[in-house]
């Protein structure tokens, strides 16, 4: 908890003695309003707290200032009454003794403030007297007309820089009694001036910040705090929570809760109640009405909520949220559409991770079916999904979003802010448009089982196989022979890998028409490399096993290899 600090600017007028009405209580007759304010506000303050009286001075300005005229005794040139000879310092000394005031009092010299440089000088002087977390009680009664404006800006600045807080802004409205020369003709008992609390001036400055945060950046958390702090009502606290929930869900890209839309339902219900039951400050009410208008696109339990959230981030330049929110929404929506086909072994999170690569993989990999995990674990399902219009139509714009998202997430500086705004933000709208146009074009149903295809890649064409081996292969699928490549004994590892990649690509293309099993036998390094690549795409690979039998005729032994079966590479 910071210090309590009373701040007042002393003027040069010949102030008339009067009484002040503060907090419903009449004060004793005083010449300076500071006497009443300090007695009522600072009575229980401690030695750690501070009372600061800022005065213009001859040393600073070259002419007599409020320090010489009203802080010190006998400052007025022509006092009309004996009491006017006693300055504020003397009167505060009496007050300290009378109420045992413990807070220290300090007079601080300032410039007159008649030029821009002098105004900034006052700013520096006041700011230098503040400490972190100060609680400020500000008296503007005697301040020169520019000082209140300067002080509001100053205290707003110190709030951000030092964490200070303005507790009250007070004004002794002496002018309600009339001109000073007429007031002098009244009895002291008739001279009763109200002390006004102008704290809402600072509040309005804060409300401006909330409005700016909402309009420019889409930030509403601070507004939620402000609503809760207005008058502490339970309805306002609940309204505040709904506003902050909305901000938190968008910040964390919580698609599930955004879709459910409970936050917007509660917000609208509580706003209507608050408007009927609570006395909201007019600026806060206007900001809430603006927020209500800007959230019209949100509904209850609908994908429209996520699209409204996307529009929210785009309209407020929340680029770090716009791109991932759009991409995750596309995946979320498509996975939901295809959820009836989800393998039992997957939960929805894993299923979304199955769908996402079909949208985001490079074009070459997509066309050649160079699929890694988890697609290769369910190649038939992946092949079917890859043909759906909502996948094929969305891939170009989705990949554009990936490029923009990566630029931001990895801080590689690939794109400027202007690039992202002008080139890639339009892809967000385009992607959502394509999604809505294609997601219901096809009735989603389990794909028909693909026919089997048994690819023989060996030095032994199937035409030379025995009946048993041929029958075993045909039980798997239609046999199709591929010539085994001639591999020179001095071929490099890179050459073998390149050749294997070509074969893997060609065989991968066959998976669109059939459930492929590849029989691979031959040069071992090539076989190992190719099998690794094919298995990485979810393509089953087998080798033939045989039993060696030795037969002897006329003293000549002959080895015969009889087919036993196919064994899968694992």
C-alpha positions as CSV (number, residue, x, y, z in Angstrom):
1,X,0.0,0.0,0.0
2,X,1.4,3.4,-1.0
3,X,1.5,6.7,0.7
4,X,-1.5,9.0,1.0
5,X,-0.7,12.3,-0.6
6,X,-2.6,15.6,-0.4
7,X,-1.8,17.9,-3.3
8,X,-3.0,21.5,-3.5
9,X,-2.0,24.6,-5.5
10,X,-2.2,27.9,-3.5
11,X,-3.4,31.0,-5.3
12,X,-2.7,34.7,-4.8
13,X,-6.2,36.1,-4.2
14,X,-7.1,37.7,-1.0
15,X,-9.4,34.9,0.1
16,X,-12.4,35.7,2.2
17,X,-13.1,33.8,5.4
18,X,-16.1,31.4,5.0
19,X,-17.4,28.0,6.1
20,X,-17.4,24.9,3.9
21,X,-19.8,22.1,3.7
22,X,-17.7,18.9,3.4
23,X,-19.2,15.5,3.5
24,X,-22.5,16.9,5.0
25,X,-20.7,18.7,7.8
26,X,-20.2,22.4,8.3
27,X,-16.6,23.5,9.0
28,X,-15.4,26.3,11.3
29,X,-14.8,29.6,9.5
30,X,-11.5,29.4,7.6
31,X,-9.7,31.6,5.1
32,X,-8.2,28.7,3.1
33,X,-10.1,25.7,1.9
34,X,-7.0,23.6,2.4
35,X,-7.6,23.9,6.2
36,X,-10.9,22.1,5.9
37,X,-9.7,19.5,3.5
38,X,-6.6,18.6,5.4
39,X,-8.5,18.5,8.7
40,X,-11.1,16.1,7.3
41,X,-9.0,14.0,4.9
42,X,-5.7,13.8,6.7
43,X,-6.6,13.6,10.4
44,X,-5.7,9.8,10.6
45,X,-2.8,9.8,8.3
46,X,0.6,8.6,9.4
47,X,4.2,9.9,9.3
48,X,4.6,8.1,6.0
49,X,2.0,10.2,4.3
50,X,2.5,13.6,2.7
51,X,0.8,17.0,2.3
52,X,2.2,19.0,-0.6
53,X,1.3,22.7,-1.1
54,X,2.6,24.0,-4.5
55,X,3.2,27.8,-4.6
56,X,4.4,30.2,-7.2
57,X,7.4,32.2,-5.8
58,X,9.4,35.3,-6.4
59,X,12.5,33.1,-6.7
60,X,10.9,31.2,-9.6
61,X,9.0,33.9,-11.3
62,X,10.7,37.2,-10.4
63,X,7.6,38.7,-8.9
64,X,5.7,38.0,-5.6
65,X,3.8,34.7,-5.9
66,X,1.4,32.8,-3.8
67,X,4.3,31.7,-1.5
68,X,5.0,35.3,-0.5
69,X,1.3,36.5,-0.7
70,X,-0.7,33.7,1.0
71,X,1.7,31.0,2.3
72,X,3.7,33.3,4.5
73,X,2.2,35.8,7.0
74,X,1.5,39.5,6.1
75,X,1.7,38.8,2.4
76,X,-1.4,40.7,1.3
77,X,-0.7,44.3,0.4
78,X,-3.9,45.7,1.7
79,X,-5.5,43.3,4.2
80,X,-9.1,44.2,4.9
81,X,-9.3,42.2,8.1
82,X,-6.8,41.1,10.8
83,X,-7.3,37.5,9.8
84,X,-6.0,38.2,6.3
85,X,-2.5,38.8,7.7
86,X,-2.1,35.2,8.7
87,X,-0.8,32.9,5.9
88,X,-1.6,29.3,5.2
89,X,1.6,28.0,6.7
90,X,0.8,29.6,10.1
91,X,-2.8,28.4,10.0
92,X,-1.7,24.8,9.1
93,X,0.8,24.9,12.0
94,X,-2.1,25.7,14.3
95,X,-4.1,22.8,12.7
96,X,-1.2,20.4,13.3
97,X,-1.1,21.2,17.0
98,X,-4.9,21.1,17.3
99,X,-5.6,17.7,15.7
100,X,-2.2,16.2,16.3
101,X,-1.6,15.8,12.5
102,X,1.2,13.3,11.9
103,X,1.6,13.7,8.1
104,X,4.4,16.0,7.1
105,X,3.6,19.3,5.2
106,X,5.9,20.6,2.5
107,X,5.7,23.8,0.5
108,X,7.1,23.4,-3.1
109,X,8.0,26.3,-5.4
110,X,6.7,26.1,-9.0
111,X,6.7,28.4,-12.0
112,X,3.8,30.5,-13.0
113,X,2.8,28.4,-16.0
114,X,2.4,31.2,-18.5
115,X,4.3,29.5,-21.2
116,X,4.6,26.0,-22.5
117,X,8.1,25.5,-21.0
118,X,6.8,26.7,-17.6
119,X,3.8,24.3,-17.8
120,X,6.2,21.4,-18.5
121,X,8.3,22.7,-15.6
122,X,5.3,22.4,-13.3
123,X,4.7,18.9,-14.7
124,X,8.3,17.9,-13.8
125,X,8.2,19.4,-10.3
126,X,4.9,17.7,-9.3
127,X,5.8,14.4,-10.9
128,X,9.2,14.4,-9.1
129,X,7.3,14.5,-5.7
130,X,5.3,11.4,-6.5
131,X,6.3,7.9,-5.5
132,X,5.1,4.5,-6.6
133,X,1.6,3.5,-5.6
134,X,0.7,6.9,-4.1
135,X,-2.9,7.5,-3.3
136,X,-3.6,11.1,-4.4
137,X,-6.1,13.5,-2.9
138,X,-6.1,16.6,-5.1
139,X,-7.5,20.1,-4.3
140,X,-8.1,22.3,-7.3
141,X,-9.8,25.2,-5.6
142,X,-7.1,27.8,-5.9
143,X,-5.3,26.5,-9.0
144,X,-4.7,28.7,-12.0
145,X,-7.1,27.6,-14.7
146,X,-4.6,25.5,-16.7
147,X,-3.5,23.6,-13.6
148,X,-6.5,21.3,-13.3
149,X,-6.2,20.2,-16.9
150,X,-2.5,19.7,-16.6
151,X,-3.0,17.7,-13.4
152,X,-5.5,15.3,-14.8
153,X,-3.1,14.5,-17.6
154,X,-0.2,14.3,-15.1
155,X,-2.0,12.0,-12.7
156,X,-3.1,9.8,-15.6
157,X,0.5,9.6,-16.7
158,X,1.7,8.8,-13.2
159,X,-0.9,6.0,-13.0
160,X,0.8,4.2,-15.8
161,X,4.4,5.0,-14.8
162,X,4.1,4.8,-11.0
163,X,0.9,2.9,-10.3
164,X,-0.6,6.0,-8.5
165,X,-4.3,6.4,-8.0
166,X,-6.4,9.5,-7.7
167,X,-8.7,9.0,-4.8
168,X,-10.5,12.3,-5.0
169,X,-10.5,15.7,-6.8
170,X,-12.0,18.4,-4.6
171,X,-13.2,21.9,-5.3
172,X,-14.4,24.5,-2.8
173,X,-17.1,26.3,-4.7
174,X,-16.7,29.7,-3.0
175,X,-18.1,31.5,-6.1
176,X,-21.6,30.1,-5.3
177,X,-21.8,32.8,-2.7
178,X,-21.1,35.6,-5.3
179,X,-18.3,38.1,-5.8
180,X,-15.9,38.5,-2.9
181,X,-16.9,42.2,-2.2
182,X,-20.5,41.1,-1.7
183,X,-19.6,38.1,0.4
184,X,-17.7,40.4,2.8
185,X,-21.0,42.1,3.5
186,X,-22.5,38.8,4.7
187,X,-22.3,37.4,8.2
188,X,-19.8,34.6,8.5
189,X,-22.7,32.3,9.3
190,X,-24.2,33.0,5.9
191,X,-21.0,32.2,4.1
192,X,-21.4,28.5,3.5
193,X,-19.7,27.0,0.4
194,X,-20.0,23.4,-0.8
195,X,-17.0,21.3,-1.4
196,X,-17.6,19.4,-4.7
197,X,-16.1,16.1,-5.6
198,X,-14.9,16.2,-9.2
199,X,-13.3,12.8,-9.3
200,X,-15.3,11.8,-12.3
201,X,-13.0,14.1,-14.4
202,X,-10.2,11.6,-13.9
203,X,-12.7,8.7,-14.3
204,X,-13.7,10.2,-17.7
205,X,-10.0,10.2,-18.7
206,X,-9.9,6.5,-17.8
207,X,-13.1,5.8,-19.6
208,X,-11.6,7.4,-22.7
209,X,-8.8,4.8,-22.4
210,X,-11.3,2.0,-22.2
211,X,-13.1,3.3,-25.2
212,X,-9.8,3.6,-27.1
213,X,-8.8,0.1,-26.1
214,X,-12.1,-1.2,-27.3
215,X,-12.2,0.7,-30.6
216,X,-8.6,0.4,-31.6
217,X,-7.4,-2.9,-30.1
218,X,-10.5,-4.9,-29.2
219,X,-9.3,-5.1,-25.6
220,X,-12.1,-5.2,-23.0
221,X,-10.5,-6.7,-19.9
222,X,-9.8,-3.2,-18.4
223,X,-13.4,-2.2,-19.1
224,X,-14.5,-5.2,-17.1
225,X,-12.5,-4.1,-14.1
226,X,-13.9,-0.5,-14.5
227,X,-17.5,-1.8,-14.6
228,X,-16.9,-3.9,-11.4
229,X,-15.5,-0.9,-9.6
230,X,-18.3,1.6,-10.4
231,X,-20.4,0.9,-7.4
232,X,-19.7,-2.7,-6.4
233,X,-23.1,-4.1,-7.1
234,X,-23.4,-7.9,-7.7
235,X,-24.9,-7.4,-11.1
236,X,-22.0,-5.2,-12.2
237,X,-19.5,-7.7,-10.9
238,X,-21.1,-10.4,-12.9
239,X,-21.2,-8.1,-16.0
240,X,-17.5,-7.4,-15.5
241,X,-16.8,-11.2,-15.4
242,X,-18.7,-11.7,-18.7
243,X,-16.7,-8.9,-20.4
244,X,-13.4,-10.3,-19.1
245,X,-14.4,-13.8,-20.1
246,X,-14.9,-12.7,-23.6
247,X,-11.5,-11.1,-23.7
248,X,-9.8,-14.1,-22.2
249,X,-11.5,-16.6,-24.6
250,X,-10.4,-14.6,-27.7
251,X,-6.9,-14.0,-26.3
252,X,-6.4,-17.8,-25.7
253,X,-8.3,-18.9,-28.9
254,X,-10.6,-21.1,-26.9
255,X,-12.8,-22.3,-29.8
256,X,-14.9,-24.7,-27.7
257,X,-16.1,-22.0,-25.3
258,X,-16.3,-19.3,-27.9
259,X,-18.6,-21.6,-29.9
260,X,-20.8,-22.3,-26.8
261,X,-21.3,-18.6,-26.4
262,X,-22.2,-18.6,-22.8
263,X,-20.2,-15.5,-22.2
264,X,-22.2,-13.5,-24.6
265,X,-25.5,-14.8,-23.3
266,X,-24.5,-13.8,-19.7
267,X,-23.2,-10.4,-21.0
268,X,-26.4,-9.5,-22.7
269,X,-28.6,-10.6,-19.8
270,X,-26.5,-8.8,-17.2
271,X,-26.2,-5.7,-19.3
272,X,-30.0,-5.3,-19.5
273,X,-30.3,-5.8,-15.8
274,X,-27.5,-3.4,-15.0
275,X,-29.1,-0.7,-17.2
276,X,-32.3,-1.1,-15.3
277,X,-31.0,-1.4,-11.8
278,X,-27.6,0.2,-11.5
279,X,-26.6,3.8,-11.9
280,X,-23.8,3.5,-14.5
281,X,-21.8,6.6,-15.4
282,X,-22.9,7.9,-18.7
283,X,-19.5,7.2,-20.4
284,X,-19.4,3.6,-19.2
285,X,-22.9,3.2,-20.4
286,X,-22.0,4.5,-23.8
287,X,-19.0,2.2,-24.1
288,X,-21.1,-0.8,-23.0
289,X,-23.7,0.1,-25.7
290,X,-20.9,0.2,-28.2
291,X,-19.7,-3.2,-27.0
292,X,-23.2,-4.5,-27.3
293,X,-23.4,-3.3,-30.9
294,X,-20.0,-4.7,-31.8
295,X,-20.9,-8.1,-30.4
296,X,-24.2,-8.5,-32.4
297,X,-22.6,-11.3,-34.5
298,X,-22.2,-13.6,-31.4
299,X,-24.9,-16.1,-30.8
300,X,-25.5,-19.0,-28.4
301,X,-23.8,-22.3,-29.2
302,X,-23.0,-21.7,-32.9
303,X,-20.0,-21.7,-35.2
304,X,-21.1,-18.2,-36.0
305,X,-19.5,-17.2,-32.7
306,X,-16.1,-18.2,-33.9
307,X,-16.6,-16.3,-37.1
308,X,-17.7,-13.3,-35.1
309,X,-14.5,-13.7,-33.0
310,X,-12.4,-13.8,-36.2
311,X,-14.0,-10.6,-37.5
312,X,-13.4,-9.0,-34.1
313,X,-9.6,-9.8,-34.2
314,X,-9.4,-8.6,-37.8
315,X,-11.3,-5.3,-37.2
316,X,-9.0,-4.5,-34.3
317,X,-5.7,-5.5,-36.0
318,X,-5.1,-8.4,-33.6
319,X,-3.0,-10.2,-36.1
320,X,-1.3,-12.5,-33.7
321,X,-4.8,-13.9,-33.0
322,X,-6.4,-13.5,-36.4
323,X,-4.4,-16.1,-38.3
324,X,-4.3,-18.9,-35.8
325,X,-7.9,-18.4,-34.9
326,X,-9.0,-18.7,-38.5
327,X,-6.9,-21.8,-39.2
328,X,-7.9,-23.5,-36.0
329,X,-11.6,-22.7,-36.8
330,X,-11.3,-24.3,-40.3
331,X,-9.8,-27.4,-38.8
332,X,-12.3,-27.5,-35.9
333,X,-15.2,-27.1,-38.3
334,X,-14.1,-29.7,-40.8
335,X,-13.3,-32.2,-38.1
336,X,-16.7,-31.6,-36.6
337,X,-18.3,-32.2,-40.1
338,X,-16.3,-35.5,-40.5
339,X,-16.6,-36.7,-36.9
340,X,-18.9,-39.6,-37.8
341,X,-15.9,-41.1,-39.7
342,X,-13.5,-40.6,-36.8
343,X,-11.6,-43.8,-36.0
344,X,-12.6,-45.2,-32.6
345,X,-9.0,-45.0,-31.4
346,X,-9.0,-41.2,-31.8
347,X,-10.5,-38.5,-29.5
348,X,-11.6,-35.3,-31.2
349,X,-8.3,-33.5,-30.5
350,X,-6.4,-36.4,-32.2
351,X,-8.9,-36.3,-35.1
352,X,-8.3,-32.6,-35.6
353,X,-4.6,-33.3,-35.8
354,X,-5.4,-35.9,-38.4
355,X,-7.4,-33.4,-40.5
356,X,-5.0,-30.5,-40.2
357,X,-2.1,-31.9,-42.3
358,X,-4.4,-32.5,-45.3
359,X,-5.0,-28.7,-45.4
360,X,-1.5,-27.5,-44.6
361,X,1.0,-29.9,-46.2
362,X,3.0,-28.6,-49.2
363,X,1.4,-29.0,-52.6
364,X,4.0,-31.5,-53.8
365,X,3.5,-33.7,-50.8
366,X,-0.3,-33.4,-51.1
367,X,-0.3,-34.5,-54.8
368,X,2.1,-37.4,-54.4
369,X,0.6,-38.6,-51.1
370,X,3.8,-38.2,-49.2
371,X,2.0,-38.5,-45.9
372,X,3.6,-39.0,-42.6
373,X,1.9,-39.8,-39.3
374,X,-1.0,-39.7,-38.5
375,X,-2.2,-39.8,-42.1
376,X,-0.2,-42.9,-42.9
377,X,-1.9,-44.8,-40.1
378,X,-5.2,-44.5,-41.9
379,X,-4.3,-44.1,-45.6
380,X,-7.7,-45.0,-47.0
381,X,-9.5,-42.5,-44.8
382,X,-6.8,-39.8,-45.6
383,X,-7.2,-40.5,-49.3
384,X,-10.9,-40.1,-49.1
385,X,-10.7,-36.9,-47.1
386,X,-8.1,-35.5,-49.6
387,X,-10.7,-35.6,-52.4
388,X,-13.5,-33.7,-50.6
389,X,-14.2,-30.2,-52.0
390,X,-13.9,-28.5,-48.6
391,X,-10.3,-29.8,-48.4
392,X,-9.2,-29.2,-52.0
393,X,-10.9,-25.8,-52.2
394,X,-9.5,-24.5,-48.9
395,X,-5.9,-25.7,-49.3
396,X,-4.6,-22.6,-51.3
397,X,-5.9,-20.0,-48.9
398,X,-5.1,-22.1,-45.9
399,X,-1.5,-22.3,-46.9
400,X,-1.4,-18.6,-47.4
401,X,-2.6,-18.2,-43.8
402,X,0.1,-20.7,-42.7
403,X,2.7,-18.5,-44.3
404,X,1.5,-15.4,-42.5
405,X,1.1,-17.2,-39.2
406,X,4.6,-18.6,-39.4
407,X,6.0,-15.2,-40.1
408,X,4.5,-13.9,-36.9
409,X,5.0,-16.9,-34.7
410,X,8.6,-17.4,-35.6
411,X,9.5,-13.7,-35.8
412,X,11.3,-14.2,-39.1
413,X,10.2,-10.9,-40.5
414,X,9.1,-12.4,-43.8
415,X,6.2,-9.9,-44.1
416,X,5.7,-6.3,-43.0
417,X,2.5,-5.2,-41.2
418,X,1.3,-3.7,-44.5
419,X,1.9,-7.0,-46.3
420,X,-0.1,-8.9,-43.7
421,X,-2.9,-6.3,-43.8
422,X,-3.2,-5.9,-47.5
423,X,-2.3,-9.4,-48.8
424,X,-3.0,-11.9,-46.1
425,X,-5.9,-10.5,-44.0
426,X,-8.1,-10.8,-47.1
427,X,-7.3,-14.5,-47.2
428,X,-9.0,-14.8,-43.8
429,X,-12.3,-13.6,-45.2
430,X,-11.8,-15.7,-48.3
431,X,-11.1,-18.9,-46.3
432,X,-14.2,-18.5,-44.2
433,X,-16.2,-17.8,-47.3
434,X,-14.9,-20.9,-49.1
435,X,-15.5,-23.0,-46.0
436,X,-19.1,-22.1,-45.7
437,X,-19.6,-22.6,-49.5
438,X,-18.1,-26.1,-49.6
439,X,-18.7,-27.8,-46.3
440,X,-22.1,-29.1,-47.2
441,X,-21.6,-29.8,-50.9
442,X,-21.0,-33.5,-50.3
443,X,-22.8,-36.0,-48.2
444,X,-20.1,-37.4,-45.9
445,X,-20.1,-41.2,-45.8
446,X,-17.6,-43.9,-45.1
447,X,-15.6,-44.5,-48.3
448,X,-16.1,-47.8,-50.1
449,X,-13.2,-50.2,-49.5
450,X,-10.5,-49.9,-52.2
451,X,-9.7,-53.0,-54.2
452,X,-6.4,-54.7,-53.4
453,X,-3.3,-54.2,-55.5
454,X,-0.2,-56.4,-55.1
455,X,2.8,-54.6,-56.6
456,X,5.7,-57.0,-57.3
457,X,9.0,-55.2,-57.3
458,X,11.6,-57.9,-57.6
459,X,13.9,-59.6,-60.1
460,X,11.3,-62.4,-60.4
461,X,8.3,-61.5,-62.5
462,X,5.0,-63.0,-61.3
463,X,4.7,-65.0,-64.6
464,X,7.6,-67.2,-63.3
465,X,6.0,-67.8,-59.9
466,X,4.6,-71.1,-58.9
467,X,0.9,-71.5,-58.4
468,X,1.1,-71.3,-54.6
469,X,2.8,-67.9,-54.6
470,X,0.6,-66.5,-57.3
471,X,-2.5,-67.6,-55.4
472,X,-1.2,-66.0,-52.2
473,X,-0.5,-62.7,-54.0
474,X,-3.9,-62.7,-55.7
475,X,-5.6,-63.2,-52.4
476,X,-4.2,-59.8,-51.4
477,X,-5.0,-58.1,-54.7
478,X,-4.5,-57.8,-58.4
479,X,-0.9,-58.5,-59.2
480,X,1.1,-55.7,-61.0
481,X,4.7,-56.2,-61.9
482,X,7.3,-53.3,-61.7
483,X,10.8,-53.8,-63.0
484,X,13.4,-53.8,-60.3
485,X,16.1,-51.2,-61.1
486,X,19.6,-52.0,-62.0
487,X,21.8,-50.7,-59.3
488,X,25.5,-50.4,-59.9
489,X,27.7,-51.8,-57.2
490,X,29.5,-48.5,-56.9
491,X,26.4,-46.4,-56.8
492,X,26.5,-43.7,-54.0
493,X,24.1,-43.5,-51.1
494,X,22.6,-40.4,-52.6
495,X,21.9,-42.1,-55.9
496,X,20.2,-45.0,-54.1
497,X,18.1,-42.6,-52.0
498,X,17.1,-40.6,-55.1
499,X,16.1,-43.8,-57.0
500,X,14.1,-45.0,-54.0
501,X,12.3,-41.7,-53.8
502,X,11.2,-41.9,-57.4
503,X,9.8,-45.4,-56.9
504,X,8.1,-44.3,-53.6
505,X,6.4,-41.4,-55.5
506,X,5.2,-43.7,-58.3
507,X,3.9,-46.3,-56.0
508,X,2.3,-43.6,-53.7
509,X,0.2,-42.4,-56.7
510,X,-1.3,-45.9,-56.9
511,X,-2.9,-45.5,-53.4
512,X,-5.6,-43.3,-54.8
513,X,-7.0,-46.3,-56.8
514,X,-6.3,-49.3,-54.6
515,X,-5.2,-50.6,-51.2
516,X,-1.5,-51.2,-52.1
517,X,0.8,-54.0,-50.8
518,X,4.3,-53.9,-52.2
519,X,6.4,-57.1,-52.6
520,X,10.0,-55.8,-52.4
521,X,13.0,-58.1,-52.9
522,X,16.4,-57.3,-54.3
523,X,19.5,-55.2,-53.7
524,X,19.4,-54.7,-49.9
525,X,20.3,-51.0,-49.5
526,X,17.7,-50.0,-52.0
527,X,15.1,-52.3,-50.5
528,X,15.8,-50.9,-47.0
529,X,15.5,-47.3,-48.2
530,X,12.4,-47.9,-50.3
531,X,10.6,-49.8,-47.6
532,X,11.3,-47.1,-45.0
533,X,9.8,-44.5,-47.4
534,X,6.7,-46.6,-48.3
535,X,6.0,-47.5,-44.7
536,X,6.3,-43.8,-43.8
537,X,3.3,-43.3,-46.2
538,X,1.3,-46.0,-44.6
539,X,1.9,-48.5,-47.5
540,X,2.3,-52.1,-46.5
541,X,5.5,-53.9,-47.7
542,X,6.1,-57.6,-47.7
543,X,8.9,-60.1,-48.6
544,X,8.4,-63.7,-49.8
545,X,9.7,-66.5,-47.6
546,X,10.8,-69.8,-49.0
547,X,12.0,-73.2,-47.8
548,X,15.2,-74.6,-49.3
549,X,14.9,-78.3,-50.4
550,X,17.9,-80.3,-51.7
551,X,17.2,-83.0,-54.3
552,X,19.8,-85.5,-55.6
553,X,19.6,-87.1,-59.0
554,X,22.3,-89.3,-60.4
555,X,24.7,-88.0,-57.8
556,X,24.0,-84.4,-58.5
557,X,22.5,-82.3,-55.7
558,X,20.1,-79.5,-56.7
559,X,18.6,-76.8,-54.3
560,X,14.9,-76.0,-54.8
561,X,13.3,-73.0,-53.1
562,X,9.6,-73.7,-52.3
563,X,7.4,-70.6,-51.6
564,X,6.1,-70.6,-48.0
565,X,4.4,-67.2,-47.6
566,X,4.6,-63.4,-47.5
567,X,6.0,-61.7,-44.4
568,X,5.5,-58.0,-43.7
569,X,8.4,-55.7,-43.1
570,X,8.1,-54.4,-39.6
